[in-house]
Amino acid sequence: MMQFAFEEPSFDRPLDASAADRLRQKAAEVLADLAGAREGDLDSLPQELPVEAAVACGNCRLYGGVAPQVVFPAWLATAAARRLVVLLRQAADDATRLPELWEGCTGDEAEDLIAGLLHARMDSWAASLQLDDVLTHCADETDRAHLEMALEGFESALDAFDSVLFTRQDYLALLAGTHLLVNLRGMLAANHRDPMPWWLDGRLEASAAEIDVDADRLLDQTLFEGNPANPPVPRPTIADLRAEATLVYAAAAATEQASDGSLLQRVRWCSPTGDAYADFVPSPDRRIVPERLVLDFTDAVGVPALALVGQPCALAGIDAVIARQDVEGVARATATFPGTAFFASAARVRDGDALTLVVGAPGTEWPVRWA
């Protein structure tokens, strides 16, 4: 499978000045490998270096909103555009054969497969910003003519990749349950957020919501259907939450290990857009039926989701309101359910049924998973 083997920026919030400086530093480091090189030296350079340089410099513009502080020669831009044509054709072929490639994947491999296609599209976007800038400032007519021709081929290959990638939205929608789409949106520089490209404008999350399933569950159903050697990961149920809230779980909670030494799993709910979580907090009071059940709401990077304070929610038919709570001096967003009432309600629901959390008014269902 084709892979743009370049390091993605590892930021999960809108970038500040220091983050933009780190992107510039990365671009400078890549271009340093080309110090003194000329067009005639291309055959002696690593094949992917021109593209890596274009992506690194383009990331400064796409995510940092700043121009890289390096000189990017026109011959290097031409070489990058020509190599991108090859990589994009490979990417388009992978997207075309995605159902076939998908069949032989494990869960992690499947997620990497579709994320790799999205990263290829982001890398291409970043590279195009840098290459267009080189063309704009190219004064030599011969260099400009070569670059224009190379860019025509690049744009044609990119259009072809876009066309087939657009037909794979049902696969890309699986990323709605991960942090990737949220992080990419948050990282974009302000001048690249309006309008958002189609893969970041919310339609993938909407597609996932339409089928009422989160990414992990859809991966389970798609990958393991008819493959008993790789059974799906079980989804948490009423019985699982009941077990987590009992004496056995509470006694082991401090070590996060069950009595047999295995690691305990935690029940977690994820918002349909993948930008918020609700985690079940086990009670430390060691009662078979605890006085209360607590859900802790955070955003995709673990920051308390205080924006949800005041929103109604319901679990197993028991209503609550998300409230601000100070825990050791830190403000948290939590919902508290009376233990007795919860288990009385849950008793009317089959233990094997999936847990459903509804948040907001009108209510939105948050799928449940193991954390």
N, C-alpha and C positions, 0 to 999 in steps of 0.2 A: 504493500500500500504506500502511496505517496505520503510524504510527511515534510512539512516545512520545519526543519529541525532547528528552529531558532527560539531562543528563550523569550517567553511572553513576560511583559511587565507584571510583577507580583504585588500589585496594589489592589485594595478592595474598597477604596473610598476616593472621592474626587481628589485629584492630586494637588498638593501644595507646592510652594516654590522649591523646597528641598527635594521633593520627589521628581520635579521637572529637571532639577540639576542632576539627579542620578541618571535620568534618561539621557541627558546630554553627555554625561560622562561615559555611559555605555556606548553611545555613538562614536565618541572620540576614541575609545579603546579599539573599536572595530576598525575605524579608519586608520588608526596607528599602524595596523598590520599592512597597510598599503603605502606607507611612507616611502616616497621616492619612486613608486611604481608608475609605469606608463602603459599606454594601450598595448604596446608590443610585448608587455610582460604577462598578458592575460593567461597564456598557456601554462605559465609556471605558478599561477595563483590557485588556491583551492577553488573548486568549481562553484561552490555556493557563496563565496565571499562577497561578490558584488550584490547578490540578493540580500544577504545578511546585513550588509552596510546600508542598503536602501531601506530595509525594514527598521533597523535601529534608528536611523535618522527620521524616518517617517513616524516612528513611535513618539518622538519628541513633539511632533506636530499634532498627532492624533490624540494622544493622552495628556501630554504636558502643555499643549497650546503654545509652544515656543519653537523657534527655529533652531536646529542644531548648530553649534558653534564650530563647524568644520567646513572645509572646502570639499565639495562633491563634484569631481570632474565629469564632463559630459561623456567621455568614453566609458567611464565606470557605470554611468546611468544607462547607456546603451547596452552594455553587457548584462546589467541586471534585468532590463526589460526583456532581452532575448531569452535569458535563463528562466524568467518567470513564465514565459509562454510554455516552456517544457513542463514546469511544475504544475501549472494550471491545467494543462491537458491531462496530466496524470490525476490531478484532483477531480476533474470532471469525470474521468473514467471510473475512479473509485466511487463517486457519488452515483453514477449510473449503475454500478454493480453492487450498491450498498445492500440490497436484500440478500444477495448471494454471499457477500462477505460477512454479513450479520449472522448467518446461520451457524458459522463455525466459531463464534465468539463466546467467551464467558461473560459474566456481568460486567466486570471491570474493563475487559477488552472492548465490549460493545460501547460503553460510555466513552472510552478513549477514542474509539473509531469516529463517532459523530462529533465529539469535541474537536478532534483533529481537523475535520472538514471546516468547522466554524473558525478555528484558529487560522487555517489557510486563508479563509476569506478576510479575516481581520488583518493578517500580514499583508495581503494583497492591497487592502485599502491603505494601510500605512505606507507601503512602498509607492503606491500611486501618488500620494501627496508629495513625497520627496522627488520623484521623477518629474512630476509636472513642474515643480519649482525649478529644477535644473533646466528644463526646457525654456521656461519663462526668462531665465537669466543667461541663456546661452547666446554668446555674441558671434561665435565662429559659424559661418554659414554651412560649412561642410559638416562640422560636428552636429549642428542643429538638424540638418537633413537626415543624417544617420539616426539620430535620436528620435525624430518624428516617425520615421519608418518603423523603428523598433517598438515605439509606443503604440502604433496602430495595431501591430501584431499582439501586443500585450492586452490592449483593450478588447480586441476581438476574442482572445482566449478567456479573458475575465468575464465577458458577456456570456460565453458558452458555459462556463462554470456556474455562473449565477443562474442561468436558465435551468440547468439540471438540479442544482442545489434547491431551487425554489420548489421543485416537485418532490423533495424529500422532507417537507415540513413535518410530516407525521413522525419521522425519526428525530429530527432536530427538536421537536416538542418534548422529547424525553429529558432534555437539559433543563426544563422548567423546574424540576425538583432539585436541581443542584444550585450552587452559588454562581455558576459561570455567567449566565445572562445578566443577573443583577450586578455582578462585579464589573462586567464589561461596560454596562450602561453608566455605572457610577464613575468609571475611570475616564470616560470620554471628555475631552476638552469642551468647554462651553460652545465653541463655534462649530462643533461637529455633532451636537445633540438635536438640532432642529433644522431639517427633519431627521429623525432616527432612521437608520437603514431597516429594511423589512425584517431582518432577523432579530432586531433589538426593539422593535416598536410595540411589542406586547402581543403580537399575533401568535407567537409560539406558546406563550403562557395561556392565551385564550384557547388555543387548540387543545392543550393539555386539559384545561378546565372543561371543555366540551365533552371530552370522553370521561371526565370525572375520575381521573386516576393520576397519581403522582408518578414521577419518573421511575423510581425503584420498582413499583408494582408493575408498571407497564413493561419494564425490562424483564421482570420475572416471567410475566405471561408470554412475552414474545420469545425469549431465549430458551425457555425450558419446556415449552409445550411439546409434548411427545418425546422428551428426552429424559427418561427416568434416571439416567446417570448423573444429571445435574438438577436436582429438584429445586423449586423456588424457595427463597427464604421466607419463613412464615411471617405473617403480619400479626402484630399484637392484637389480642382480643380482650373481652371483658374479663375472662379468666386470668389472663396474664396481668392485668392491672390489679385484680383482686390479690394475686400472689405477691405482687410488688408491695402492696400496702399492708401485708400481714407481718406477723412476728418474725418469720423466717427471713424475709427480706430486710427488715429493719435491723436485725441482729448482725447481718452481714454487710450492711450498707457502708459502714466505715471503711471496710477493706475493698469494697466493690467486687467481692468474690462470693460465690455460693458455697455451700457446705462441701461440695465435691471438688472445690478448687477452681472451677471454671469461672470465667468473668461473667458478671451479671450484665444483662442488657437493659437499656433504659427505654421507656416508652416516650416517643416524641411525635408531635404533630407539626406539619409544615403547611404554611399558607400556600394557596394555589399558585401565587406568583413567585414563590421560593424566597421571599425577602424577610420572612419572620418565622419563628419557631415557638412552640409551647412545649416545655419539658415537664414531665411529672416529677415532683419532688417527694421522695419517700419520707414518711413520718418517722421521727426518731423515738416516738413514745412507746414502741414495742407492744402495741395493742393489736389484737386480732382484727378488730374493727376500729381504726383510728378515728379520732375526733374530727379530723378534717383531711381533705385531699387538696393539694396545692399544685397549680400549674404556674410555671415561671415563663414569661414571654420575653423573648429576645429577638434582635434583628439577625440578619444573615451572618454577621461577624461577631455575635455574642454580646452586643451592647443591649442593655435593657430597653425594651420596646415601649417607652413611656408614651409614645404617640397613641397607643391603644388604650391608655387609661380612660375609663368611663364607658368603654364599649361593652355591650352585653355579650355573654357567651353561654353555651349550654353543653353539658357532657352527660351522656346517658339520660337525657331528659331532665336533668337538674340544672336550673338556671343560676347564673352568677354574673357578677360585673367585674371586669378587669380593674383593679385598683392599684394605686401607688402604695408601696410598702417599703419602709426603710429597714434594711438588713445590714447590721454592722456599719451603719453610716452610708450605705450605698442604696440609692433609690432603685427599687425593682418594680416591674409590672407583673402583678400576680392575680390569679383568680382562685378563690377558696370555696370548696364544696363541702358541706357537712357529711362526714363519713357515714353516719347511720342512714341518712336520707339517700345518699348515693347508692349504697349497697342494697337498700330496700328497693330502689328503682332498678338497679342492675339485675336484681334477682328475677325480675320479670322479663329480662332479655337473656337469650341463650348465651351461655358462656363462650361459645365458639364464634359469636358475632363480632365483627370488627368494631372497634371503638370509634365513635364519631364525635368530633368537636365542631361546634358551630360558633362562629365569631361574627359579631356585628349585627346591624339591623339595616336592611334585610340580611338574614344570616347567610354566611358563606361556609361551606364545609371544608375543613382542613383534614387532609388524609393523614393516617397514622402510620408509623413505621417504628422500627427499632433504631435507636440512635447508635 
